[in-house]
């Protein structure tokens, strides 16, 4: 296997002049793909009524999008390394816009889910390659800031989704939550095709078809088992079979990848402890955060008695703090390094999660807001430096693969977090109620609060594991740096 590496973008003065405009184009699609994950949720009740279908079926509009992204994101990351990351990003923008257009014209659930899958294919092409493009184009002393801004736009997408979706559905109709992407996307495409440079780095390799298929089977079987298990319990034979298929296909995927000369996923990436620990910590943080995302709306509305809009404003403290802190943390990581910041962020998140685990029916709004804001600050401190660590530890020819793994981890962590939260909550509530519970019990806030306390204690423990891993890595790197300085000193004194 050989690679084409004629030059670097850092040596191209024209590319360096427009690097921040390139980042805006990348971030527009980051924003839209994130927005499309959250904007649809608020329209699900409307879709359920319009299409005459139960909520459990309509939820596949969201689930299908997520499954499709995760199934193909590694494939498009590897294809970006082979065919060019910028080329794949450009194709992805067009596919995403076509999918968005088709979604609005879909009058039946099968058509809408199929259109969402087209949209997800485009989103996964852009997600898999945007971080690699940033790492390629930006010099090392600005990379943390640039990757931090991508994290900011991810948070902005999650902020804007519920409020923007509500306004659009109320005034224009559900179709426009998809069609809003079209004019914004076309503007971004026009800018992107003008400012994005040609690909310099491509790897000469074959596409790993068997690995791609096995990974897609693993993701579909895993997500189907986890998401359906939340609704009907994990004792169902079909759900157990689905999870067994997921385990077998994943084992087969690893077996195939270890023997392929040109695999879909370069498993040697994980031999680098900096990369593997950063990826694992990223997964744990997303899982912990989505425990909060699932439980907090029920707590704020049903326990504190807030209206949906007031609860929304309170919960917005989390992404708002991330938006403020992430770029600052990214810029700071360029100056002082990433490891201390990731550790500090995780410690703040652990404290916030333990604080949330102490809340009750009569907790003051200011205290609730404090813990939510702290969770956002911790997330902002952690995400940008962690992204920088992931992307700075891999060779230029594998940036597409590394970026796709990072995005995959975010999406899988989200599903795992939802599963942990709902399974833990309903198991604790069922144990206290003496029968199977899959929702709030009227007049028994104590049962919900008991389940909530266990969920937040669990998510705090997940963050604590990530903090311990990061702390150990930080101590080891300091020891290695100290040993290197001592050896240099001894060499100097002998000289």
KOLROKOL-10886 format. One record per residue (C-alpha): residue in three letters; x, y, z. Coordinates in steps of 0.5 Angstrom, whole numbers, plus 500, padded with zeros to 3 digits. Layout:
BEGIN
R   rest     X     Y     Z
R    Ala     X     Y     Z
...
This chain:
BEGIN
R   rest     X     Y     Z
R    Unk   500   500   500
R    Unk   503   507   498
R    Unk   500   514   499
R    Unk   500   520   495
R    Unk   503   526   500
R    Unk   506   531   495
R    Unk   505   537   500
R    Unk   501   540   506
R    Unk   496   545   507
R    Unk   500   549   512
R    Unk   505   550   506
R    Unk   500   553   501
R    Unk   499   560   503
R    Unk   492   561   499
R    Unk   489   555   503
R    Unk   492   558   510
R    Unk   489   565   508
R    Unk   482   562   507
R    Unk   482   556   513
R    Unk   477   560   517
R    Unk   472   560   512
R    Unk   473   553   510
R    Unk   472   552   518
R    Unk   465   556   517
R    Unk   463   551   511
R    Unk   465   545   515
R    Unk   461   547   521
R    Unk   455   549   517
R    Unk   454   542   516
R    Unk   456   540   523
R    Unk   451   544   525
R    Unk   445   541   520
R    Unk   447   534   521
R    Unk   447   535   529
R    Unk   440   539   528
R    Unk   437   534   524
R    Unk   438   529   530
R    Unk   434   533   535
R    Unk   429   537   531
R    Unk   425   531   529
R    Unk   424   529   536
R    Unk   419   535   537
R    Unk   415   533   531
R    Unk   414   526   533
R    Unk   407   527   536
R    Unk   405   531   530
R    Unk   408   526   525
R    Unk   404   521   529
R    Unk   398   524   528
R    Unk   399   526   521
R    Unk   401   519   519
R    Unk   396   515   524
R    Unk   401   511   527
R    Unk   403   510   534
R    Unk   409   513   537
R    Unk   413   507   538
R    Unk   413   506   530
R    Unk   414   514   528
R    Unk   420   513   533
R    Unk   424   510   527
R    Unk   424   516   524
R    Unk   430   518   529
R    Unk   432   511   530
R    Unk   433   510   522
R    Unk   437   516   522
R    Unk   442   514   527
R    Unk   443   507   525
R    Unk   444   509   518
R    Unk   450   514   520
R    Unk   453   509   525
R    Unk   453   503   520
R    Unk   457   507   515
R    Unk   461   512   518
R    Unk   467   508   518
R    Unk   466   506   511
R    Unk   466   513   509
R    Unk   472   515   514
R    Unk   476   510   510
R    Unk   473   512   503
R    Unk   476   519   505
R    Unk   483   516   506
R    Unk   483   513   499
R    Unk   479   517   495
R    Unk   480   524   499
R    Unk   477   527   505
R    Unk   475   533   501
R    Unk   472   530   495
R    Unk   467   525   500
R    Unk   465   531   504
R    Unk   463   535   498
R    Unk   459   529   496
R    Unk   456   528   503
R    Unk   453   535   502
R    Unk   449   534   496
R    Unk   447   527   498
R    Unk   444   531   505
R    Unk   441   536   501
R    Unk   437   531   497
R    Unk   435   527   503
R    Unk   433   533   506
R    Unk   428   535   500
R    Unk   426   528   500
R    Unk   424   528   507
R    Unk   419   533   506
R    Unk   415   530   500
R    Unk   415   523   504
R    Unk   407   522   505
R    Unk   408   515   508
R    Unk   413   512   514
R    Unk   417   507   510
R    Unk   418   513   505
R    Unk   420   518   510
R    Unk   425   513   514
R    Unk   428   511   507
R    Unk   429   519   506
R    Unk   432   519   513
R    Unk   437   514   511
R    Unk   439   518   505
R    Unk   440   524   509
R    Unk   444   520   514
R    Unk   448   517   508
R    Unk   450   525   507
R    Unk   451   527   514
R    Unk   456   521   515
R    Unk   460   523   509
R    Unk   461   530   512
R    Unk   461   527   520
R    Unk   467   522   518
R    Unk   471   527   514
R    Unk   470   534   517
R    Unk   475   533   523
R    Unk   480   530   519
R    Unk   480   536   514
R    Unk   481   541   520
R    Unk   487   537   522
R    Unk   490   537   515
R    Unk   489   544   514
R    Unk   490   548   521
R    Unk   497   548   524
R    Unk   498   545   530
R    Unk   498   551   534
R    Unk   491   553   532
R    Unk   488   546   531
R    Unk   485   545   538
R    Unk   481   552   537
R    Unk   479   549   531
R    Unk   476   543   533
R    Unk   473   546   539
R    Unk   469   550   534
R    Unk   466   544   531
R    Unk   464   542   538
R    Unk   461   549   539
R    Unk   457   548   533
R    Unk   455   541   535
R    Unk   452   544   542
R    Unk   449   549   538
R    Unk   445   544   534
R    Unk   443   541   540
R    Unk   440   548   543
R    Unk   437   550   536
R    Unk   433   543   535
R    Unk   427   543   540
R    Unk   426   551   540
R    Unk   427   552   532
R    Unk   423   545   531
R    Unk   417   548   535
R    Unk   417   554   531
R    Unk   417   551   525
R    Unk   412   546   526
R    Unk   407   551   529
R    Unk   408   556   523
R    Unk   410   552   517
R    Unk   408   545   518
R    Unk   413   538   519
R    Unk   415   538   512
R    Unk   419   545   513
R    Unk   424   542   519
R    Unk   427   538   513
R    Unk   426   543   508
R    Unk   430   549   512
R    Unk   436   545   511
R    Unk   436   546   503
R    Unk   437   553   502
R    Unk   442   553   508
R    Unk   446   547   505
R    Unk   446   550   498
R    Unk   449   557   501
R    Unk   454   552   504
R    Unk   455   548   498
R    Unk   457   554   494
R    Unk   462   557   499
R    Unk   465   550   500
R    Unk   466   548   492
R    Unk   469   555   492
R    Unk   474   555   498
R    Unk   475   548   499
R    Unk   482   546   496
R    Unk   483   539   492
R    Unk   485   533   496
R    Unk   493   532   497
R    Unk   493   526   501
R    Unk   490   519   498
R    Unk   492   512   500
R    Unk   492   507   495
R    Unk   488   501   498
R    Unk   482   497   496
R    Unk   475   498   499
R    Unk   474   493   505
R    Unk   467   490   503
R    Unk   467   484   508
R    Unk   469   488   514
R    Unk   464   494   512
R    Unk   458   489   511
R    Unk   460   486   518
R    Unk   460   492   521
R    Unk   453   495   519
R    Unk   450   488   521
R    Unk   453   489   528
R    Unk   451   496   529
R    Unk   443   495   526
R    Unk   443   488   530
R    Unk   446   492   537
R    Unk   441   498   536
R    Unk   435   494   534
R    Unk   436   490   540
R    Unk   438   496   545
R    Unk   432   500   543
R    Unk   427   495   542
R    Unk   429   492   549
R    Unk   427   499   552
R    Unk   420   498   550
R    Unk   419   491   551
R    Unk   424   488   556
R    Unk   431   484   555
R    Unk   427   478   556
R    Unk   424   477   549
R    Unk   427   472   545
R    Unk   428   476   539
R    Unk   431   482   542
R    Unk   436   476   545
R    Unk   437   474   538
R    Unk   439   481   536
R    Unk   444   482   541
R    Unk   447   475   540
R    Unk   448   477   532
R    Unk   451   483   534
R    Unk   456   480   539
R    Unk   458   475   533
R    Unk   458   480   528
R    Unk   463   484   532
R    Unk   467   478   533
R    Unk   467   476   526
R    Unk   469   484   524
R    Unk   475   484   529
R    Unk   477   477   526
R    Unk   477   479   519
R    Unk   480   486   520
R    Unk   486   483   524
R    Unk   487   479   517
R    Unk   486   484   512
R    Unk   492   487   509
R    Unk   487   493   507
R    Unk   482   493   513
R    Unk   476   498   514
R    Unk   479   500   521
R    Unk   486   500   522
R    Unk   486   497   529
R    Unk   493   499   530
R    Unk   491   506   531
R    Unk   488   503   538
R    Unk   496   501   540
R    Unk   497   508   541
R    Unk   495   509   548
R    Unk   493   516   548
R    Unk   488   515   542
R    Unk   485   509   545
R    Unk   484   512   552
R    Unk   482   518   549
R    Unk   477   514   545
R    Unk   474   510   551
R    Unk   473   517   555
R    Unk   470   520   549
R    Unk   465   514   549
R    Unk   464   514   557
R    Unk   462   522   557
R    Unk   457   521   551
R    Unk   454   515   555
R    Unk   454   519   562
R    Unk   451   526   558
R    Unk   445   522   555
R    Unk   443   519   562
R    Unk   442   526   564
R    Unk   439   528   557
R    Unk   434   523   558
R    Unk   432   523   565
R    Unk   432   531   566
R    Unk   426   533   562
R    Unk   422   528   566
R    Unk   425   531   573
R    Unk   424   539   571
R    Unk   417   538   568
R    Unk   414   532   573
R    Unk   418   533   579
R    Unk   419   541   579
R    Unk   413   543   576
R    Unk   416   547   570
R    Unk   412   548   564
R    Unk   416   545   558
R    Unk   418   552   556
R    Unk   421   554   562
R    Unk   424   547   563
R    Unk   427   548   556
R    Unk   430   554   558
R    Unk   433   551   564
R    Unk   436   545   561
R    Unk   439   550   555
R    Unk   444   552   561
R    Unk   448   545   559
R    Unk   449   546   552
R    Unk   450   554   553
R    Unk   456   553   558
R    Unk   459   548   553
R    Unk   458   553   547
R    Unk   462   558   551
R    Unk   467   554   554
R    Unk   469   549   549
R    Unk   473   554   544
R    Unk   476   557   550
R    Unk   478   550   552
R    Unk   480   548   545
R    Unk   485   555   545
R    Unk   488   553   551
R    Unk   490   546   549
R    Unk   494   549   544
R    Unk   498   553   549
R    Unk   498   548   555
R    Unk   497   541   552
R    Unk   490   537   552
R    Unk   491   532   558
R    Unk   490   537   564
R    Unk   484   540   561
R    Unk   481   533   559
R    Unk   482   531   567
R    Unk   479   537   570
R    Unk   473   537   565
R    Unk   472   530   568
R    Unk   473   532   575
R    Unk   468   538   574
R    Unk   463   533   571
R    Unk   463   528   576
R    Unk   462   533   581
R    Unk   456   535   577
R    Unk   453   528   576
R    Unk   454   527   584
R    Unk   450   533   585
R    Unk   444   532   580
R    Unk   444   525   584
R    Unk   442   529   591
R    Unk   436   533   588
R    Unk   429   532   590
R    Unk   422   534   589
R    Unk   423   541   593
R    Unk   430   542   590
R    Unk   431   550   589
R    Unk   431   552   581
R    Unk   438   555   583
R    Unk   441   549   585
R    Unk   439   545   579
R    Unk   441   550   575
R    Unk   448   550   578
R    Unk   449   543   577
R    Unk   447   543   570
R    Unk   451   549   568
R    Unk   457   545   572
R    Unk   456   539   567
R    Unk   456   544   561
R    Unk   463   547   563
R    Unk   466   540   565
R    Unk   463   538   558
R    Unk   466   544   554
R    Unk   473   543   558
R    Unk   473   536   556
R    Unk   471   535   549
R    Unk   475   540   545
R    Unk   482   538   548
R    Unk   480   530   547
R    Unk   478   531   540
R    Unk   485   534   539
R    Unk   488   528   543
R    Unk   485   523   538
R    Unk   486   527   532
R    Unk   493   529   533
R    Unk   496   522   535
R    Unk   495   519   528
R    Unk   498   519   521
R    Unk   496   524   516
R    Unk   494   518   512
R    Unk   489   515   517
R    Unk   485   522   519
R    Unk   479   520   515
R    Unk   479   513   519
R    Unk   480   517   526
R    Unk   475   522   525
R    Unk   470   517   523
R    Unk   471   513   529
R    Unk   471   519   534
R    Unk   464   521   531
R    Unk   462   514   531
R    Unk   464   513   539
R    Unk   459   520   540
R    Unk   453   516   536
R    Unk   454   510   540
R    Unk   455   513   546
R    Unk   449   516   546
R    Unk   445   510   544
R    Unk   448   506   550
R    Unk   447   512   555
R    Unk   439   512   553
R    Unk   439   505   554
R    Unk   443   505   561
R    Unk   438   511   563
R    Unk   432   508   561
R    Unk   433   501   563
R    Unk   436   503   570
R    Unk   430   508   572
R    Unk   425   503   570
R    Unk   428   497   573
R    Unk   429   501   580
R    Unk   422   503   579
R    Unk   419   496   578
R    Unk   422   494   584
R    Unk   419   499   588
R    Unk   412   499   585
R    Unk   412   491   585
R    Unk   410   491   578
R    Unk   413   492   571
R    Unk   414   500   570
R    Unk   415   503   563
R    Unk   413   510   565
R    Unk   411   515   571
R    Unk   407   513   576
R    Unk   401   518   578
R    Unk   402   520   585
R    Unk   408   517   587
R    Unk   414   522   585
R    Unk   418   518   591
R    Unk   419   512   586
R    Unk   421   516   580
R    Unk   426   520   584
R    Unk   429   513   587
R    Unk   430   511   580
R    Unk   433   518   578
R    Unk   438   518   584
R    Unk   441   511   582
R    Unk   441   513   574
R    Unk   445   520   576
R    Unk   450   516   581
R    Unk   451   511   575
R    Unk   453   516   570
R    Unk   457   519   576
R    Unk   461   513   576
R    Unk   462   512   569
R    Unk   465   519   569
R    Unk   469   517   575
R    Unk   472   511   571
R    Unk   474   516   565
R    Unk   477   521   570
R    Unk   481   516   573
R    Unk   484   513   566
R    Unk   485   520   564
R    Unk   489   522   571
R    Unk   493   516   570
R    Unk   495   517   563
R    Unk   497   525   565
R    Unk   501   522   571
R    Unk   505   517   566
R    Unk   506   523   561
R    Unk   509   527   567
R    Unk   513   522   569
R    Unk   516   520   562
R    Unk   517   528   561
R    Unk   521   528   568
R    Unk   525   522   566
R    Unk   527   525   559
R    Unk   529   532   562
R    Unk   533   528   567
R    Unk   537   524   562
R    Unk   538   530   558
R    Unk   541   534   564
R    Unk   545   528   565
R    Unk   548   528   558
R    Unk   549   535   559
R    Unk   553   535   565
R    Unk   557   529   562
R    Unk   558   533   556
